[in-house]
Amino acid sequence: MSVNGIGVGFPAWREMGKAQRNGSGTGFAGRMADADMVREGLGKNFIDSKAGERFSAYDAYSIMGSMGSRFHTNYLKAETKQPVEKVGSERYLIEPSDEISGYWRIYDKKLDKSFEFDPNNTSVQTDGNSGKNYIVATDPRGGLMDVVPAGSELMETLAQFLNVDNADSIPTSSLNEKYTIEVNAFTGIECLKIKGNEGGGSWLMVSDEQQMGKLRELADMYKEKYPNLIKSESVAMGFAQAEVAGQAVRTEDGIMMITCNGMNYMDNANPSRSWAVMYPIGATHMYMEIMNAMAEGYIEAKDIKEYSKWEKYFEERGLEFERILSDEELEQADKQESESKTDIIVKPDGSRVLVMTMSIGGMETTMSLEISKPTEVPNENSEHDTDNNMPSDDPGMDTVSDEMSNISTEA
């Protein structure tokens, strides 16, 4: 059965965000989680993303929906000539959903997973390259919602449920030309992606217990190699799913995540080396730009963690992106902006000047303000008055000048 909707911001992002907030403190995944949250509902994953008005649920869903194709499809509902009733085989149970009116439910007993779908928008599609069948559920506009592999046992059970002669009697369509199916080398799990939006949607199709076992093995690898980033089984499994979906890359020191609206490097040993960038809404080409950079050797394996390398790559290709500051960087920026000191300098002529030194973004700016006019008798012994608390009854305060001058700016 499928691991629903992996890629369009899957639930592990929320766990990753918690892990970073409780561990490294960089907060990148927390903010990325805000941009890629998923609501579980109707037996499938719906996008509920938010990134400070940048990337809404409607934006993401519209991108996915626009990838659908309006080609002719034989929907399963049209094949039923009479009311359907529950049927079962050794592995599968198919029945009308008891949660959503009009939906059907396929339950995989071995994997203990359910697939609920609207038969009015679900069809059996055949991959011409492998000859394999897949049950594909879409929304009314044709946008992909979910998919499960349909082997011989499931097809025969479905034929019984539809009350047709046999599996060959179930009309099928060719696999949507916008879909591509890849097989992960380590786990053997099939992954369906949408061409042109590979970073926006990936569906993992776990077909047996052996594949699930390999997925757990991969999750254990993440947990052992990156103990400072991964504190729970659910986070480890989320990263494993992301790698199979082509959206997580392991490095010697950390993990790179690549999603539909940003990329995030998380360093296991040194949180200060973590970084993240986001790209514009609808920049569906960015995923392949990033993957090609690594595949073609422009970004070598040892340099995946280096933000400067990616910054150069993006700029050379004219790709739009935005650096997301870490919690530490934001705190440092706030601290720098708030750092200031004031001194009162008494000049030889008796006049007094308030000198303010402010540190902003690493730049030191000094400004002066005359607060009293020269006295009749010059002050021969000028001194540097460091008292910042001037008496309120000082007559010089009545002659404060409105003039302000920028004396110096130093790096």
Disulfide bonds with the S-S distance in Angstrom:
none
